[in-house]
């Protein structure tokens, strides 16, 4: 009779001992904010949601442990078990992590450990999972990508500067990333052997295993180009832009019974609910038992650009039902034309309806949504990633919706309010038909499909996300592709598509 062997625990060790000097900061670079959150918070969130990770410990730069404790408490990261000070060098920091990992282990017990740079916030779930799977066969695992650049070896000759001495074969060269994954017993043994070397110095942990445990093979897992390390000032800009462009796949649809269970008795306020996506959302939510207020210029006479009318609509919904769970704004105007030829009235209308109205709706909704821990749902357009000629007003205000979503999700996180943004590709709505006329059948998304995804987002725990809705689900085509892969793959597509 075979005995069941328990799967070893897997711990992620976040190495956050950097000072930020190379980025020109007075604070550690892992505390720098990118896309509204500290770099390390993005990194911790990735490991927090990884099914293959059981717990997390953080090795933080001396003097900044309280900063991480505040981030962990605010974000509610339940997997973070220890936050301790790192050492003065990378090696010393790893040694402190190994010591902490060994505390409480039974004799003969081992565990999987993934060492990851805190300043690599764009790590994908795929890489994490591949590392953990590799540890089922190997004791040491590195993550690397091919080198797109030719690597040269140089030597300095006095005042004449550097000269090439060798150009290695690029096909065999790889650029190392993190995580680096090990059996704890293996990396611990490597450091014990290294301690006997008076000249011991290393910049990463795989090199310690390679030098001091040469008989241990180090398996290589394929990394990702976007698993970049925020080291130089330009990296800060690139990482921030990648987070802005990254989109999230829509959450899985729940059953009809679950829709009814989750929506019955809830109050949904839809601005722009006269027709198109807003009307479809209202009808769907109502069919599942919600009390819905579908507001629009042509039906209820509600002008979203008028703050008083927005306040009155929300106040009425609250007075009649005693709660507001979801506020949705699909109202918008699409005016196409050259800016120099656009009159003041058209410019003012676009700014009031497409930008100021969502701002006012958000401000007025806050007090109601904070009571129910509800959600505000906004809408952008595929043009938000890059403005196009004759779409300056529309695309710029839609880019603002993404920034507003990301800012408010961070600002309201402590109040339990979720804020998300739907990014549909070209959709068959009366607004689009008015602007472009009739288009080929099948070339556009249906407003019903966008409404269904919108409902799924409202019922999810997502916040601060841009959710793509496309005719072909990008996750179906890309398999294990992450949100960043989807973003990079679809940027060019978005140049030709307007929602």
N, C-alpha and C positions, 0 to 999 in steps of 0.2 A: 504494500500500500504506500503510494508516494505521499510525501509530506508537502504541504503548501509552503513555499518560500515567500516571505513577506517582501514586498517591493521596498527598496530603500527610500528613505525620505530625501527629498531634493530641496536644497536651500540655495537661494540666490544671494550672493554677496555683492552689494553695490559699493564700489570703490569710489569714494567722493573726497579724496584727500587733496585735490588740486586747489591752488590758490587764486587762479585767474589772472596771474601776472602777464601771461602772453597775450591775453585778450585786452589788457590794459584796464583791468577792473580793480576796484578797492575791496570787492567782496569775492568769495570763491565763485568761479564761473558756473558751477552747478546750481547756484542760487539765482543766476541771471534769469530774467523772465523771457520766455519765448511763447508766442501764441497765448499770452495771458497767464501762464503758469511758470513756476520755476522749472528749469531744465530737469532737475532731479525728480520733480513731481511727475513729469511725463514718463521718466524712466521707471519710477516706482509703480506707476499705474499699469505699465506694460506687464511687469512681473506679477502684479496683484491679480490681473485677470487671466494669467496663464494657468491653465488647468494642470500643467505638468510641474508647477512650482508649489511647494507646500508652505514654505516660510521664507522670510527675507531678513537679512541683517544689513545694516548700513555702517560703513566706516567713514566717518565725516572728519573734515579738517578741524584741527583743535580750535576750540572756542566757539564752534558753530553747531554743536549738538542740539541746543535748544531750538534753533531755527528749523532743524529737521523734525524735531518732536512736534512743533506747531504745524508743520505741513502735513505730517502723518495724521495728527488728530483731526485737522480740518477736513482732510480728504477721506478720512475713515478707512485707511489702509489696515485691514485686519491681519494681513500676513506678516507685517513688520514686527519682529519679536525683539530685536535689539538694535540700539543705536549707540555706537561707541566711537571714541576718538581714534583716528588713524595715526600712523607714525610719521616720521619726518621723511621717509622714503617709501617708494612703492613696495619694496621688499618687506620693510618693517610693518607696513599696513597689512600685507597679506599674512605675515606671521601672527599679528594680533587677531586676524579673522580666523586663522586655523585654531588658535588657542580657544577662542570663543565658541567655535563650532564643536570642539571636543568636549565642552562642558556638558555633563549630563548623559553622555553616550555610555552605554553598557559595554563591558569588555567584549571585544570581537565585533562590535557593531560598526558598520560603515555607513556613509551617506554620500549622495551625489552633491557636488557643489559647483555652482556656476559663478565665476568671478566676472563682473561686468562693470565697465566704466560708466560712472554716473552721467558723464557728458556725451553719451551716445543715446539720445532719447528717441531715435527713430527705429529702434530694434523691432523686428517683426516676430509674431507668435511662431511663425514657421521655423525661424532659426533657433528659438528657444526649444521648441519641441524636437527638432533634429539633434540638438546637443544632448538632450536627455535620452533620446532613443539610442544614440551612439554610445552612451555610457553603459548600455546593457552589454556591449561587446568589448569596449575599450576602457582603459584606465585614465586616459588623457585625451582631450579633444580640443582642437583649436578651430577658429572660424576665420575664413580668408576668402578673398576674391582675386581674380586674375588682375594683373597690372596692365592698365590700358596705355601707360607711358613706358617708353624705353628707359631702363635704369642704367645709369653710368656710375662707375667707380672712379674717384678722382684722388689726386695727391697734390698737395700744395708745394710749390717750388719757390721758396723765398718771397721776394717782392713781386715776382712774375704772376702770382695767383695760382689758380687750380688748373690741372691738366688731366685729361682722361687717361686712365691706366687700363681699364677693362670695361667691356660692355657685355654683361651676362645675357644668356639666352632668355628672352622675355617669356617664352612659352612655359618656362619652369618657375617663373617668379610669381609670387602671390603677395598680396597686401594683407597683413594680419589685422583682424578686428577683435572684438569681444562680443559675447562671452567666451571665456576659456573655461572648459569644464573638466572636472577630475573626480575620481574617487577620493574622498578625504584622506584615506590612508596613504594614497600615492603621493599627493602633493605635500602632505606632512612629512613623509619619508624623504622626499627630495630636498626640502628645506633643512631637515636634520643633517643630511649629508653636506649640504651647502654651508652649514654653520662651521664646518671644519676647515673651510677654505678662507684664509685671511684676505684674499683678494676678491671675495664674493661680491658681485654686483650684477644686477639684471633689471631690465625694464619691464619684463612681463613674466608670467608664471610658467608658460610652456617652455621658455628658454631654460628655466631652472630644472625642469624635469628632463629636458633634452640633454643638458650638460651633466647633471649629477645622477640621473637614472637612465643611462643610454640604452639599456635593454628594454625600456618601456616604449612601445610604439605610440606615436601621437597622431590620432586620426584627424583629418581635416573635413569640416563641414562647410558647405558652400554658404558664404555670407551674402550680403546685399550691398549694392552701390550706395544706397541711401542710408545705410547704417553708419553714418558719418560721425566723426568726433568733433565736438565743438571746442576748437583749440585756438583758432585765429579769429580776428574780428570779422572777416568775411564769412566764416562758418556760422556766426550768429545770424547774419542776414539770410543765408541760404536755408538754415534750419527753420527760421521763422516763416519764410515763404513756403517751404514744404508743408508745414503745419497748416498754413492758410489754405493751400490748394488741396490738402488731403480730404477725401470724402469718405463717408462711411456707408457701407451697404445697408439697405433697409433691414430692420429686424424681421425675423421669421413671422409669418402670419399665424395667428392663433386660431383655434376652432370657433365655429359659430357660437357655441355655448359659452366659450370663454369671453368672446366679445360682449355677449349679453351680461355675463356676470360682472365684467369689469366696467361696463358703461351704464348699466341700469342705475338710475338715481343720480347720475353725475350731470353737472351743468356745463354746457359747451356754448361759448359765444364765438360766432364766426363773423368777422368783418369781411365784406366782399362776398356775402352769401347769396347774392341775387341770382347768380348764374355761374357756369363753369365749375372750376375745382371747388370753390367755396360752397356752392349749392349742393354739389355731390357729397362733400364732407358732412354738411348739415343733415342731409337725408339719410346717409349711412348711420351717423351717430344716433339720430332719432329712431331709426329702425331697430337699434339695439337697446332702446330704453332710456336714452339720455333726454334731458330737457334741453332743447336747442334753441338758441336765439340767432337766427340767420338774418344778418343786417346788411342792407345795401341801399344805394342811392335810389334805384328804380323800384324797390319793393317797400322798404320801411322808411325811405326818405332820409337815411342816415348818411351823412357826409363825413368820411373818415378824416378829412383834412380839418374838420371843426372839432377842437378839443372838448368843447361843451357837449356836443352830441355824442362823442365817445364816452365821456363821463356819465352822461344820462343813460346810455344803453347798458353800461356795466352796472350802474346803480340799480336800474330796474330789474335786471336779471338776478342780482343779489337779493333785492328786496322780496322778489317772488319765490325764490328757491332756497335762500339762506346760504348759498355757496356758489363759487365759480371754480371749476376744476381745470378747464382748458380754455385758452383764448387763442384763436386762430386768425391770422390776417392774410387774406389772399387778394385784397384790393390792390389795384395797380393800374397805371396807364402806360401805354406804349406809344410814344411819339417819335417818329423817324424823320430825320432831316438834318441838314447842315446847321451847325450851331450858329454860325454868323447870319443865317437866314431865318432863325427862329425868333418869334416875337416874345415879348416879356410875359404875356399871359400864358403862353405854352410852357415857358421855362418855369414860371411860378407854379403852374398846375402840377408839372412833373415832380418838382421838389416837394411840394406839399403832400401829394398823394403817395409818392413812392418812398419818401424819406421821413418827412416830419410826422406823417400820420402813424407809421409804425413806432416812432419814438414816443409819441403821445399815448398810443395804445399800450405800449410797454409800461410807461410811467403810471398810467391809470390802473393797469391790471395788477400792479405789484401787491397792493394791500390785500386783494382778494386771493391771489395765488399763494401768497405766503401763509394764508390760513389753511388752505387745502393741500399745500405742498404740490401744487399743480404745475402746468407747463404752458409756456408761450411758444407758439409755432409761427415762424416767419417763412417767407419765400424769397428765393433769389432766382437767378437765371444763369444759364451756362455761359453767358457773356461776362460774368463777374471776374473771370481770370484774366481777361484782356479786352479793353474797350475797342470797339470798331468804328470806323468812319460812319457817321450819320446815326450812331447809337450812343452818343456821348452822355446824354442825360439818363437814358435807361440803364446802360451798363454801369455807370458810376454809382447810381443809387442802389443798384443790385449788389455791387461790391460792398457798399455800406451796410447792407443787410447781413452779410457774412461777418463783418467786423462787429456789428451790433450784437449779433448772436453770441460770438465768442466772448465779448466783453461782459455781457449781462450774465452769461452762464457762470462766469467766474465771480462776478459781483454778487449774484444771488445764490451762490452755492450754499452759503451758510444758512440761508433761509429755506433751503430745501426746494427751491423753484428750479425747474429744468427749462432750458431754452434751446431750441433747435431750429434748423433752417432746411427747408426742402429745396432741392435743386433739380427740377424736372427738365428733361430735354424738351425739344419742341413739342408742344401740347396743343391739341385741338380744343381751343376755347374761343368764345365770341370775340375776346380782345385780339387774339391772333388773326382770326378771320377778317376782322375789321382792318387790320394793318396790312395783311398780305393777300387777302382774298382766298378763294378756294385752292387747296393744295392737294396733291395726289393722295388718294385713299391709301392708308397703311403707312404713310410716311411720318405720321405724327402719333405721339402717345395719346391715349384717351384720357379725358379729365377724370373718369371713374377710376382708372388705374392709379393716378396720382393721389386721388382722394383715399383710396384703400391704403396706400403706403403711408399717407399722412396719419391715418387712424392708428396704424401699427406703431408709428413713432410716438404718438401721444400716449400709447399704452406701455411704452418701453421705459427703461431707466436711463436712456441716453440723455446727455446734456452737453451743449457746446459743439454739436456735430453738424456738419453739412451732409445731408443724405441725398445721394444721387438717385434719381428715378429715371431709368432708361428702358427702351423697348426690349433690349437684351440685357439681362442682369449681368453686370460686369464680373460678379463673383462666379457665375456659372461658366463664363468663358475663361476666366483666369485661374480657376481652381483654388489654390491656396493663396492667391494674391492678397497682399495686405492693402489697407486703405491708401498707403503711400504709393504702392505700385499702380493701383487703380487711378490715382490722381495723375501720376506721371504719364500713364498710358492714354489718358483721356484729354489731356490739356490741348493737344492739337485738334482733337475732334471738336472741342468746345469752340474753337475759333470759327467754325462753320455753322454752329447750331445756336439758335436763339430760343429760349423758352417762351 
